[in-house]
């Protein structure tokens, strides 16, 4: 796989989680300049990725506890997160040197 990035989690102990990846709310840097700012809403401003694998220790994460997910960014446990349904929101993305 050209340009692939591998992330390692112990398969024997990993647990499922959901990641919420937020992007810009508007597709135009100046939405107020548009006739109707609603036409500038970014339909891809939220991507929900289910079934990600995380370390079992993250099941104890409390809202606002933050973690660096390797090569992806910094994530915080969401208030919707429970030990049975882990939810993490990306707060800050990392620069990806593999993207060109």
C-alpha positions in Angstrom: 0.0 0.0 0.0 1.6 3.2 -1.1 1.4 5.9 1.5 -0.5 3.8 4.0 -0.1 4.4 7.7 -0.5 1.5 10.1 -1.7 2.0 13.7 -1.2 -0.8 16.2 -3.5 -1.9 19.0 -3.3 -5.2 20.7 -6.1 -7.2 19.0 -6.5 -9.5 22.0 -7.5 -6.7 24.4 -8.8 -3.9 22.1 -12.3 -2.6 22.4 -14.6 -1.0 19.9 -15.2 2.8 20.0 -16.7 5.5 17.9 -14.7 8.5 16.6 -16.3 11.8 15.6 -14.2 13.7 13.2 -15.1 17.3 12.9 -14.2 19.5 9.9 -15.0 23.1 8.9 -18.6 23.9 9.4 -18.6 26.1 6.3 -17.2 25.3 2.8 -16.6 29.0 2.2 -14.1 31.0 4.4 -16.5 34.0 4.3 -20.0 32.5 4.6 -21.5 35.9 5.6 -20.5 37.2 2.1 -22.9 34.7 0.5 -26.5 35.7 -0.3 -27.6 32.8 2.0 -24.9 31.5 4.4 -26.8 28.2 4.7 -25.7 27.4 1.1 -22.1 27.4 2.5 -22.7 24.7 5.1 -20.2 21.8 4.7 -22.1 18.6 4.4 -19.0 16.7 5.5 -18.4 18.8 8.6 -18.9 15.7 10.8 -17.8 12.1 10.0 -18.7 9.4 12.4 -16.4 6.4 12.3 -17.7 3.4 14.1 -15.9 0.2 15.0 -12.5 1.8 15.6 -10.2 -0.2 18.0 -8.8 1.4 21.1 -6.9 0.2 24.1 -9.1 -1.3 26.8 -7.9 1.2 29.4 -9.8 3.9 27.5 -13.1 2.4 28.7 -12.5 4.3 31.9 -12.1 7.7 30.1 -14.2 10.5 31.5 -15.6 13.4 29.5 -12.9 15.9 28.5 -10.1 13.3 29.2 -7.8 13.7 26.2 -5.6 11.3 24.3 -3.3 11.4 21.3 -4.4 8.8 18.8 -1.2 8.1 16.9 -0.8 10.0 13.6 -4.5 11.2 13.7 -4.7 13.9 16.3 -5.9 14.6 19.8 -9.2 13.2 20.9 -11.3 13.8 24.0 -13.9 11.5 25.5 -17.4 12.7 24.7 -20.1 13.2 27.3 -22.1 10.5 25.4 -19.3 8.0 26.1 -20.1 5.0 28.4 -17.9 2.0 29.2 -20.2 0.0 26.8 -20.1 2.6 24.0 -16.9 4.6 23.9 -17.1 7.9 21.9 -14.1 10.2 21.2 -14.2 13.6 19.5 -11.2 14.8 17.5 -10.1 18.2 19.0 -7.0 18.8 16.9 -5.7 17.0 13.8 -2.0 16.3 13.3 -0.2 17.3 10.2 -0.1 14.3 7.9 3.2 14.1 6.1 1.9 11.2 4.0 -0.8 13.2 2.3 0.4 15.0 -0.8 
